[in-house]
Amino acid sequence: MSQISCPECAAENGLNADIEMNEIIVCQDCGVDLEIISLDPPTVDLAPIEEEDWGE
């Protein structure tokens, strides 16, 4: 299991071996959504926030 550091709260989070690029995970400490941006080495960044289009 790989470890990554949350860019929001610096908590260490474990990653399963079957993670995929662009997968969204949740920080186990602060709950923020994180996006896998690299697999070697495992790297995450804050996931983009999807805005509502309200049917426009």
mmCIF file as Biopython writes it, N, C-alpha, C and O atoms, coordinates in Angstrom:
data_model
#
loop_
_atom_site.group_PDB
_atom_site.id
_atom_site.type_symbol
_atom_site.label_atom_id
_atom_site.label_alt_id
_atom_site.label_comp_id
_atom_site.label_asym_id
_atom_site.label_entity_id
_atom_site.label_seq_id
_atom_site.pdbx_PDB_ins_code
_atom_site.Cartn_x
_atom_site.Cartn_y
_atom_site.Cartn_z
_atom_site.occupancy
_atom_site.B_iso_or_equiv
_atom_site.auth_seq_id
_atom_site.auth_asym_id
_atom_site.pdbx_PDB_model_num
ATOM 1   N N  . MET A ? 1  ? 0.850   -1.184 0.000   1.0 0.0 1  A 1 
ATOM 2   C CA . MET A ? 1  ? 0.000   0.000  0.000   1.0 0.0 1  A 1 
ATOM 3   C C  . MET A ? 1  ? 0.891   1.241  0.000   1.0 0.0 1  A 1 
ATOM 4   O O  . MET A ? 1  ? 1.809   1.353  0.812   1.0 0.0 1  A 1 
ATOM 5   N N  . SER A ? 2  ? 0.621   2.152  -0.896  1.0 0.0 2  A 1 
ATOM 6   C CA . SER A ? 2  ? 1.374   3.405  -0.982  1.0 0.0 2  A 1 
ATOM 7   C C  . SER A ? 2  ? 0.764   4.434  -0.050  1.0 0.0 2  A 1 
ATOM 8   O O  . SER A ? 2  ? -0.405  4.337  0.322   1.0 0.0 2  A 1 
ATOM 9   N N  . GLN A ? 3  ? 1.556   5.409  0.318   1.0 0.0 3  A 1 
ATOM 10  C CA . GLN A ? 3  ? 1.102   6.503  1.172   1.0 0.0 3  A 1 
ATOM 11  C C  . GLN A ? 3  ? 1.206   7.813  0.399   1.0 0.0 3  A 1 
ATOM 12  O O  . GLN A ? 3  ? 2.179   8.042  -0.318  1.0 0.0 3  A 1 
ATOM 13  N N  . ILE A ? 4  ? 0.206   8.662  0.548   1.0 0.0 4  A 1 
ATOM 14  C CA . ILE A ? 4  ? 0.235   10.005 -0.023  1.0 0.0 4  A 1 
ATOM 15  C C  . ILE A ? 4  ? -0.096  10.990 1.089   1.0 0.0 4  A 1 
ATOM 16  O O  . ILE A ? 4  ? -0.729  10.636 2.084   1.0 0.0 4  A 1 
ATOM 17  N N  . SER A ? 5  ? 0.338   12.225 0.906   1.0 0.0 5  A 1 
ATOM 18  C CA . SER A ? 5  ? 0.058   13.275 1.868   1.0 0.0 5  A 1 
ATOM 19  C C  . SER A ? 5  ? -1.023  14.184 1.293   1.0 0.0 5  A 1 
ATOM 20  O O  . SER A ? 5  ? -0.911  14.631 0.152   1.0 0.0 5  A 1 
ATOM 21  N N  . CYS A ? 6  ? -2.057  14.459 2.063   1.0 0.0 6  A 1 
ATOM 22  C CA . CYS A ? 6  ? -3.146  15.334 1.624   1.0 0.0 6  A 1 
ATOM 23  C C  . CYS A ? 6  ? -2.625  16.761 1.476   1.0 0.0 6  A 1 
ATOM 24  O O  . CYS A ? 6  ? -2.029  17.292 2.414   1.0 0.0 6  A 1 
ATOM 25  N N  . PRO A ? 7  ? -2.836  17.398 0.313   1.0 0.0 7  A 1 
ATOM 26  C CA . PRO A ? 7  ? -2.373  18.780 0.129   1.0 0.0 7  A 1 
ATOM 27  C C  . PRO A ? 7  ? -3.166  19.799 0.961   1.0 0.0 7  A 1 
ATOM 28  O O  . PRO A ? 7  ? -2.730  20.940 1.117   1.0 0.0 7  A 1 
ATOM 29  N N  . GLU A ? 8  ? -4.309  19.401 1.486   1.0 0.0 8  A 1 
ATOM 30  C CA . GLU A ? 8  ? -5.143  20.300 2.277   1.0 0.0 8  A 1 
ATOM 31  C C  . GLU A ? 8  ? -4.756  20.289 3.762   1.0 0.0 8  A 1 
ATOM 32  O O  . GLU A ? 8  ? -4.611  21.346 4.375   1.0 0.0 8  A 1 
ATOM 33  N N  . CYS A ? 9  ? -4.588  19.087 4.339   1.0 0.0 9  A 1 
ATOM 34  C CA . CYS A ? 9  ? -4.353  18.996 5.782   1.0 0.0 9  A 1 
ATOM 35  C C  . CYS A ? 9  ? -3.053  18.276 6.151   1.0 0.0 9  A 1 
ATOM 36  O O  . CYS A ? 9  ? -2.711  18.183 7.330   1.0 0.0 9  A 1 
ATOM 37  N N  . ALA A ? 10 ? -2.330  17.767 5.153   1.0 0.0 10 A 1 
ATOM 38  C CA . ALA A ? 10 ? -1.046  17.069 5.328   1.0 0.0 10 A 1 
ATOM 39  C C  . ALA A ? 10 ? -1.167  15.704 5.998   1.0 0.0 10 A 1 
ATOM 40  O O  . ALA A ? 10 ? -0.157  15.123 6.395   1.0 0.0 10 A 1 
ATOM 41  N N  . ALA A ? 11 ? -2.386  15.183 6.130   1.0 0.0 11 A 1 
ATOM 42  C CA . ALA A ? 11 ? -2.566  13.845 6.705   1.0 0.0 11 A 1 
ATOM 43  C C  . ALA A ? 11 ? -2.048  12.790 5.738   1.0 0.0 11 A 1 
ATOM 44  O O  . ALA A ? 11 ? -2.166  12.945 4.523   1.0 0.0 11 A 1 
ATOM 45  N N  . GLU A ? 12 ? -1.479  11.726 6.273   1.0 0.0 12 A 1 
ATOM 46  C CA . GLU A ? 12 ? -1.019  10.613 5.459   1.0 0.0 12 A 1 
ATOM 47  C C  . GLU A ? 12 ? -2.204  9.687  5.187   1.0 0.0 12 A 1 
ATOM 48  O O  . GLU A ? 12 ? -2.922  9.296  6.107   1.0 0.0 12 A 1 
ATOM 49  N N  . ASN A ? 13 ? -2.399  9.344  3.918   1.0 0.0 13 A 1 
ATOM 50  C CA . ASN A ? 13 ? -3.484  8.466  3.506   1.0 0.0 13 A 1 
ATOM 51  C C  . ASN A ? 13 ? -2.895  7.283  2.761   1.0 0.0 13 A 1 
ATOM 52  O O  . ASN A ? 13 ? -1.950  7.440  1.989   1.0 0.0 13 A 1 
ATOM 53  N N  . GLY A ? 14 ? -3.448  6.102  2.988   1.0 0.0 14 A 1 
ATOM 54  C CA . GLY A ? 14 ? -3.012  4.912  2.281   1.0 0.0 14 A 1 
ATOM 55  C C  . GLY A ? 14 ? -3.761  4.773  0.966   1.0 0.0 14 A 1 
ATOM 56  O O  . GLY A ? 14 ? -4.948  5.087  0.883   1.0 0.0 14 A 1 
ATOM 57  N N  . LEU A ? 15 ? -3.061  4.300  -0.065  1.0 0.0 15 A 1 
ATOM 58  C CA . LEU A ? 15 ? -3.676  4.066  -1.372  1.0 0.0 15 A 1 
ATOM 59  C C  . LEU A ? 15 ? -3.635  2.583  -1.685  1.0 0.0 15 A 1 
ATOM 60  O O  . LEU A ? 15 ? -2.616  1.929  -1.463  1.0 0.0 15 A 1 
ATOM 61  N N  . ASN A ? 16 ? -4.727  2.049  -2.194  1.0 0.0 16 A 1 
ATOM 62  C CA . ASN A ? 16 ? -4.765  0.656  -2.626  1.0 0.0 16 A 1 
ATOM 63  C C  . ASN A ? 16 ? -3.895  0.472  -3.859  1.0 0.0 16 A 1 
ATOM 64  O O  . ASN A ? 16 ? -3.613  1.433  -4.575  1.0 0.0 16 A 1 
ATOM 65  N N  . ALA A ? 17 ? -3.477  -0.743 -4.104  1.0 0.0 17 A 1 
ATOM 66  C CA . ALA A ? 17 ? -2.624  -1.047 -5.254  1.0 0.0 17 A 1 
ATOM 67  C C  . ALA A ? 17 ? -3.365  -0.900 -6.576  1.0 0.0 17 A 1 
ATOM 68  O O  . ALA A ? 17 ? -2.725  -0.764 -7.618  1.0 0.0 17 A 1 
ATOM 69  N N  . ASP A ? 18 ? -4.701  -0.923 -6.563  1.0 0.0 18 A 1 
ATOM 70  C CA . ASP A ? 18 ? -5.481  -0.888 -7.801  1.0 0.0 18 A 1 
ATOM 71  C C  . ASP A ? 18 ? -6.003  0.512  -8.154  1.0 0.0 18 A 1 
ATOM 72  O O  . ASP A ? 18 ? -7.008  0.632  -8.855  1.0 0.0 18 A 1 
ATOM 73  N N  . ILE A ? 19 ? -5.331  1.574  -7.674  1.0 0.0 19 A 1 
ATOM 74  C CA . ILE A ? 19 ? -5.757  2.935  -8.017  1.0 0.0 19 A 1 
ATOM 75  C C  . ILE A ? 19 ? -5.502  3.212  -9.495  1.0 0.0 19 A 1 
ATOM 76  O O  . ILE A ? 19 ? -4.632  2.597  -10.111 1.0 0.0 19 A 1 
ATOM 77  N N  . GLU A ? 20 ? -6.263  4.137  -10.053 1.0 0.0 20 A 1 
ATOM 78  C CA . GLU A ? 20 ? -6.139  4.502  -11.460 1.0 0.0 20 A 1 
ATOM 79  C C  . GLU A ? 20 ? -5.960  6.010  -11.586 1.0 0.0 20 A 1 
ATOM 80  O O  . GLU A ? 20 ? -6.355  6.770  -10.702 1.0 0.0 20 A 1 
ATOM 81  N N  . MET A ? 21 ? -5.355  6.432  -12.703 1.0 0.0 21 A 1 
ATOM 82  C CA . MET A ? 21 ? -5.198  7.860  -12.977 1.0 0.0 21 A 1 
ATOM 83  C C  . MET A ? 21 ? -6.560  8.551  -12.952 1.0 0.0 21 A 1 
ATOM 84  O O  . MET A ? 21 ? -7.561  7.982  -13.389 1.0 0.0 21 A 1 
ATOM 85  N N  . ASN A ? 22 ? -6.591  9.763  -12.446 1.0 0.0 22 A 1 
ATOM 86  C CA . ASN A ? 22 ? -7.778  10.616 -12.376 1.0 0.0 22 A 1 
ATOM 87  C C  . ASN A ? 22 ? -8.858  10.087 -11.441 1.0 0.0 22 A 1 
ATOM 88  O O  . ASN A ? 22 ? -9.960  10.635 -11.400 1.0 0.0 22 A 1 
ATOM 89  N N  . GLU A ? 23 ? -8.563  9.042  -10.697 1.0 0.0 23 A 1 
ATOM 90  C CA . GLU A ? 23 ? -9.519  8.528  -9.723  1.0 0.0 23 A 1 
ATOM 91  C C  . GLU A ? 23 ? -9.666  9.547  -8.595  1.0 0.0 23 A 1 
ATOM 92  O O  . GLU A ? 23 ? -8.694  10.191 -8.200  1.0 0.0 23 A 1 
ATOM 93  N N  . ILE A ? 24 ? -10.883 9.689  -8.081  1.0 0.0 24 A 1 
ATOM 94  C CA . ILE A ? 24 ? -11.146 10.598 -6.971  1.0 0.0 24 A 1 
ATOM 95  C C  . ILE A ? 24 ? -11.202 9.780  -5.687  1.0 0.0 24 A 1 
ATOM 96  O O  . ILE A ? 24 ? -11.938 8.797  -5.595  1.0 0.0 24 A 1 
ATOM 97  N N  . ILE A ? 25 ? -10.417 10.195 -4.702  1.0 0.0 25 A 1 
ATOM 98  C CA . ILE A ? 25 ? -10.458 9.562  -3.389  1.0 0.0 25 A 1 
ATOM 99  C C  . ILE A ? 25 ? -10.782 10.637 -2.368  1.0 0.0 25 A 1 
ATOM 100 O O  . ILE A ? 25 ? -10.737 11.826 -2.683  1.0 0.0 25 A 1 
ATOM 101 N N  . VAL A ? 26 ? -11.104 10.235 -1.162  1.0 0.0 26 A 1 
ATOM 102 C CA . VAL A ? 26 ? -11.443 11.181 -0.098  1.0 0.0 26 A 1 
ATOM 103 C C  . VAL A ? 26 ? -10.394 11.075 0.997   1.0 0.0 26 A 1 
ATOM 104 O O  . VAL A ? 26 ? -10.048 9.977  1.433   1.0 0.0 26 A 1 
ATOM 105 N N  . CYS A ? 27 ? -9.888  12.220 1.439   1.0 0.0 27 A 1 
ATOM 106 C CA . CYS A ? 27 ? -8.931  12.230 2.544   1.0 0.0 27 A 1 
ATOM 107 C C  . CYS A ? 27 ? -9.618  11.661 3.775   1.0 0.0 27 A 1 
ATOM 108 O O  . CYS A ? 27 ? -10.719 12.079 4.132   1.0 0.0 27 A 1 
ATOM 109 N N  . GLN A ? 28 ? -8.965  10.714 4.414   1.0 0.0 28 A 1 
ATOM 110 C CA . GLN A ? 28 ? -9.536  10.058 5.590   1.0 0.0 28 A 1 
ATOM 111 C C  . GLN A ? 28 ? -9.575  10.979 6.803   1.0 0.0 28 A 1 
ATOM 112 O O  . GLN A ? 28 ? -10.293 10.704 7.764   1.0 0.0 28 A 1 
ATOM 113 N N  . ASP A ? 29 ? -8.813  12.068 6.771   1.0 0.0 29 A 1 
ATOM 114 C CA . ASP A ? 29 ? -8.746  12.965 7.915   1.0 0.0 29 A 1 
ATOM 115 C C  . ASP A ? 29 ? -9.679  14.167 7.774   1.0 0.0 29 A 1 
ATOM 116 O O  . ASP A ? 29 ? -10.499 14.422 8.656   1.0 0.0 29 A 1 
ATOM 117 N N  . CYS A ? 30 ? -9.559  14.917 6.652   1.0 0.0 30 A 1 
ATOM 118 C CA . CYS A ? 30 ? -10.346 16.148 6.517   1.0 0.0 30 A 1 
ATOM 119 C C  . CYS A ? 30 ? -11.553 16.009 5.579   1.0 0.0 30 A 1 
ATOM 120 O O  . CYS A ? 30 ? -12.421 16.882 5.563   1.0 0.0 30 A 1 
ATOM 121 N N  . GLY A ? 31 ? -11.618 14.919 4.798   1.0 0.0 31 A 1 
ATOM 122 C CA . GLY A ? 31 ? -12.785 14.674 3.950   1.0 0.0 31 A 1 
ATOM 123 C C  . GLY A ? 31 ? -12.770 15.356 2.598   1.0 0.0 31 A 1 
ATOM 124 O O  . GLY A ? 31 ? -13.748 15.258 1.857   1.0 0.0 31 A 1 
ATOM 125 N N  . VAL A ? 32 ? -11.683 16.052 2.247   1.0 0.0 32 A 1 
ATOM 126 C CA . VAL A ? 32 ? -11.613 16.742 0.962   1.0 0.0 32 A 1 
ATOM 127 C C  . VAL A ? 32 ? -11.438 15.703 -0.163  1.0 0.0 32 A 1 
ATOM 128 O O  . VAL A ? 32 ? -10.822 14.657 0.039   1.0 0.0 32 A 1 
ATOM 129 N N  . ASP A ? 33 ? -11.990 16.008 -1.347  1.0 0.0 33 A 1 
ATOM 130 C CA . ASP A ? 33 ? -11.828 15.136 -2.510  1.0 0.0 33 A 1 
ATOM 131 C C  . ASP A ? 33 ? -10.457 15.357 -3.133  1.0 0.0 33 A 1 
ATOM 132 O O  . ASP A ? 33 ? -10.044 16.493 -3.365  1.0 0.0 33 A 1 
ATOM 133 N N  . LEU A ? 34 ? -9.754  14.253 -3.402  1.0 0.0 34 A 1 
ATOM 134 C CA . LEU A ? 34 ? -8.423  14.300 -3.994  1.0 0.0 34 A 1 
ATOM 135 C C  . LEU A ? 34 ? -8.428  13.523 -5.295  1.0 0.0 34 A 1 
ATOM 136 O O  . LEU A ? 34 ? -9.072  12.479 -5.399  1.0 0.0 34 A 1 
ATOM 137 N N  . GLU A ? 35 ? -7.706  14.030 -6.296  1.0 0.0 35 A 1 
ATOM 138 C CA . GLU A ? 35 ? -7.612  13.368 -7.594  1.0 0.0 35 A 1 
ATOM 139 C C  . GLU A ? 35 ? -6.208  12.794 -7.761  1.0 0.0 35 A 1 
ATOM 140 O O  . GLU A ? 35 ? -5.217  13.473 -7.492  1.0 0.0 35 A 1 
ATOM 141 N N  . ILE A ? 36 ? -6.129  11.536 -8.206  1.0 0.0 36 A 1 
ATOM 142 C CA . ILE A ? 36 ? -4.844  10.909 -8.487  1.0 0.0 36 A 1 
ATOM 143 C C  . ILE A ? 36 ? -4.305  11.520 -9.780  1.0 0.0 36 A 1 
ATOM 144 O O  . ILE A ? 36 ? -4.908  11.363 -10.842 1.0 0.0 36 A 1 
ATOM 145 N N  . ILE A ? 37 ? -3.160  12.220 -9.690  1.0 0.0 37 A 1 
ATOM 146 C CA . ILE A ? 37 ? -2.609  12.870 -10.880 1.0 0.0 37 A 1 
ATOM 147 C C  . ILE A ? 37 ? -1.357  12.175 -11.399 1.0 0.0 37 A 1 
ATOM 148 O O  . ILE A ? 37 ? -0.887  12.487 -12.494 1.0 0.0 37 A 1 
ATOM 149 N N  . SER A ? 38 ? -0.809  11.233 -10.625 1.0 0.0 38 A 1 
ATOM 150 C CA . SER A ? 38 ? 0.352   10.468 -11.055 1.0 0.0 38 A 1 
ATOM 151 C C  . SER A ? 38 ? 0.349   9.139  -10.316 1.0 0.0 38 A 1 
ATOM 152 O O  . SER A ? 38 ? -0.047  9.066  -9.152  1.0 0.0 38 A 1 
ATOM 153 N N  . LEU A ? 39 ? 0.796   8.083  -11.004 1.0 0.0 39 A 1 
ATOM 154 C CA . LEU A ? 39 ? 0.863   6.774  -10.366 1.0 0.0 39 A 1 
ATOM 155 C C  . LEU A ? 39 ? 2.285   6.399  -9.944  1.0 0.0 39 A 1 
ATOM 156 O O  . LEU A ? 39 ? 2.466   5.578  -9.045  1.0 0.0 39 A 1 
ATOM 157 N N  . ASP A ? 40 ? 3.288   6.991  -10.583 1.0 0.0 40 A 1 
ATOM 158 C CA . ASP A ? 40 ? 4.662   6.634  -10.269 1.0 0.0 40 A 1 
ATOM 159 C C  . ASP A ? 40 ? 5.521   7.878  -10.180 1.0 0.0 40 A 1 
ATOM 160 O O  . ASP A ? 40 ? 6.035   8.319  -11.207 1.0 0.0 40 A 1 
ATOM 161 N N  . PRO A ? 41 ? 5.702   8.460  -9.025  1.0 0.0 41 A 1 
ATOM 162 C CA . PRO A ? 41 ? 5.186   8.020  -7.729  1.0 0.0 41 A 1 
ATOM 163 C C  . PRO A ? 41 ? 3.732   8.458  -7.543  1.0 0.0 41 A 1 
ATOM 164 O O  . PRO A ? 41 ? 3.281   9.389  -8.209  1.0 0.0 41 A 1 
ATOM 165 N N  . PRO A ? 42 ? 2.999   7.802  -6.653  1.0 0.0 42 A 1 
ATOM 166 C CA . PRO A ? 42 ? 1.605   8.207  -6.412  1.0 0.0 42 A 1 
ATOM 167 C C  . PRO A ? 42 ? 1.543   9.656  -5.938  1.0 0.0 42 A 1 
ATOM 168 O O  . PRO A ? 42 ? 2.174   10.025 -4.948  1.0 0.0 42 A 1 
ATOM 169 N N  . THR A ? 43 ? 0.779   10.466 -6.653  1.0 0.0 43 A 1 
ATOM 170 C CA . THR A ? 43 ? 0.658   11.892 -6.344  1.0 0.0 43 A 1 
ATOM 171 C C  . THR A ? 43 ? -0.805  12.296 -6.457  1.0 0.0 43 A 1 
ATOM 172 O O  . THR A ? 43 ? -1.514  11.845 -7.357  1.0 0.0 43 A 1 
ATOM 173 N N  . VAL A ? 44 ? -1.251  13.148 -5.540  1.0 0.0 44 A 1 
ATOM 174 C CA . VAL A ? 44 ? -2.629  13.638 -5.574  1.0 0.0 44 A 1 
ATOM 175 C C  . VAL A ? 44 ? -2.636  15.156 -5.559  1.0 0.0 44 A 1 
ATOM 176 O O  . VAL A ? 44 ? -1.659  15.797 -5.173  1.0 0.0 44 A 1 
ATOM 177 N N  . ASP A ? 45 ? -3.765  15.719 -5.990  1.0 0.0 45 A 1 
ATOM 178 C CA . ASP A ? 45 ? -4.011  17.149 -5.920  1.0 0.0 45 A 1 
ATOM 179 C C  . ASP A ? 45 ? -5.483  17.316 -5.557  1.0 0.0 45 A 1 
ATOM 180 O O  . ASP A ? 45 ? -6.261  16.368 -5.660  1.0 0.0 45 A 1 
ATOM 181 N N  . LEU A ? 46 ? -5.858  18.500 -5.141  1.0 0.0 46 A 1 
ATOM 182 C CA . LEU A ? 46 ? -7.271  18.743 -4.839  1.0 0.0 46 A 1 
ATOM 183 C C  . LEU A ? 46 ? -8.096  18.499 -6.095  1.0 0.0 46 A 1 
ATOM 184 O O  . LEU A ? 46 ? -7.741  18.970 -7.175  1.0 0.0 46 A 1 
ATOM 185 N N  . ALA A ? 47 ? -9.190  17.769 -5.956  1.0 0.0 47 A 1 
ATOM 186 C CA . ALA A ? 47 ? -10.045 17.475 -7.099  1.0 0.0 47 A 1 
ATOM 187 C C  . ALA A ? 47 ? -10.770 18.743 -7.531  1.0 0.0 47 A 1 
ATOM 188 O O  . ALA A ? 47 ? -11.156 19.559 -6.695  1.0 0.0 47 A 1 
ATOM 189 N N  . PRO A ? 48 ? -10.955 18.906 -8.853  1.0 0.0 48 A 1 
ATOM 190 C CA . PRO A ? 48 ? -11.704 20.085 -9.311  1.0 0.0 48 A 1 
ATOM 191 C C  . PRO A ? 48 ? -13.139 20.040 -8.807  1.0 0.0 48 A 1 
ATOM 192 O O  . PRO A ? 48 ? -13.749 18.975 -8.720  1.0 0.0 48 A 1 
ATOM 193 N N  . ILE A ? 49 ? -13.663 21.204 -8.479  1.0 0.0 49 A 1 
ATOM 194 C CA . ILE A ? 49 ? -15.041 21.293 -7.992  1.0 0.0 49 A 1 
ATOM 195 C C  . ILE A ? 49 ? -15.963 21.427 -9.184  1.0 0.0 49 A 1 
ATOM 196 O O  . ILE A ? 49 ? -15.820 22.337 -10.001 1.0 0.0 49 A 1 
ATOM 197 N N  . GLU A ? 50 ? -16.911 20.508 -9.275  1.0 0.0 50 A 1 
ATOM 198 C CA . GLU A ? 50 ? -17.889 20.573 -10.371 1.0 0.0 50 A 1 
ATOM 199 C C  . GLU A ? 50 ? -18.984 21.551 -10.005 1.0 0.0 50 A 1 
ATOM 200 O O  . GLU A ? 50 ? -19.608 21.448 -8.949  1.0 0.0 50 A 1 
ATOM 201 N N  . GLU A ? 51 ? -19.208 22.502 -10.898 1.0 0.0 51 A 1 
ATOM 202 C CA . GLU A ? 51 ? -20.243 23.498 -10.658 1.0 0.0 51 A 1 
ATOM 203 C C  . GLU A ? 51 ? -21.562 23.054 -11.258 1.0 0.0 51 A 1 
ATOM 204 O O  . GLU A ? 51 ? -21.593 22.415 -12.310 1.0 0.0 51 A 1 
ATOM 205 N N  . GLU A ? 52 ? -22.637 23.390 -10.593 1.0 0.0 52 A 1 
ATOM 206 C CA . GLU A ? 52 ? -23.975 23.087 -11.122 1.0 0.0 52 A 1 
ATOM 207 C C  . GLU A ? 52 ? -24.280 23.989 -12.309 1.0 0.0 52 A 1 
ATOM 208 O O  . GLU A ? 52 ? -23.976 25.181 -12.278 1.0 0.0 52 A 1 
ATOM 209 N N  . ASP A ? 53 ? -24.882 23.423 -13.362 1.0 0.0 53 A 1 
ATOM 210 C CA . ASP A ? 53 ? -25.236 24.255 -14.508 1.0 0.0 53 A 1 
ATOM 211 C C  . ASP A ? 53 ? -26.713 24.657 -14.462 1.0 0.0 53 A 1 
ATOM 212 O O  . ASP A ? 53 ? -27.159 25.462 -15.280 1.0 0.0 53 A 1 
ATOM 213 N N  . TRP A ? 54 ? -27.466 24.107 -13.521 1.0 0.0 54 A 1 
ATOM 214 C CA . TRP A ? 54 ? -28.863 24.450 -13.313 1.0 0.0 54 A 1 
ATOM 215 C C  . TRP A ? 54 ? -29.677 24.400 -14.609 1.0 0.0 54 A 1 
ATOM 216 O O  . TRP A ? 54 ? -30.596 25.195 -14.799 1.0 0.0 54 A 1 
ATOM 217 N N  . GLY A ? 55 ? -29.335 23.460 -15.500 1.0 0.0 55 A 1 
ATOM 218 C CA . GLY A ? 55 ? -30.097 23.260 -16.714 1.0 0.0 55 A 1 
ATOM 219 C C  . GLY A ? 55 ? -29.834 24.274 -17.791 1.0 0.0 55 A 1 
ATOM 220 O O  . GLY A ? 55 ? -30.586 24.339 -18.764 1.0 0.0 55 A 1 
ATOM 221 N N  . GLU A ? 56 ? -28.801 25.064 -17.657 1.0 0.0 56 A 1 
ATOM 222 C CA . GLU A ? 56 ? -28.509 26.100 -18.652 1.0 0.0 56 A 1 
ATOM 223 C C  . GLU A ? 56 ? -27.771 25.529 -19.825 1.0 0.0 56 A 1 
ATOM 224 O O  . GLU A ? 56 ? -27.442 26.257 -20.762 1.0 0.0 56 A 1 
#
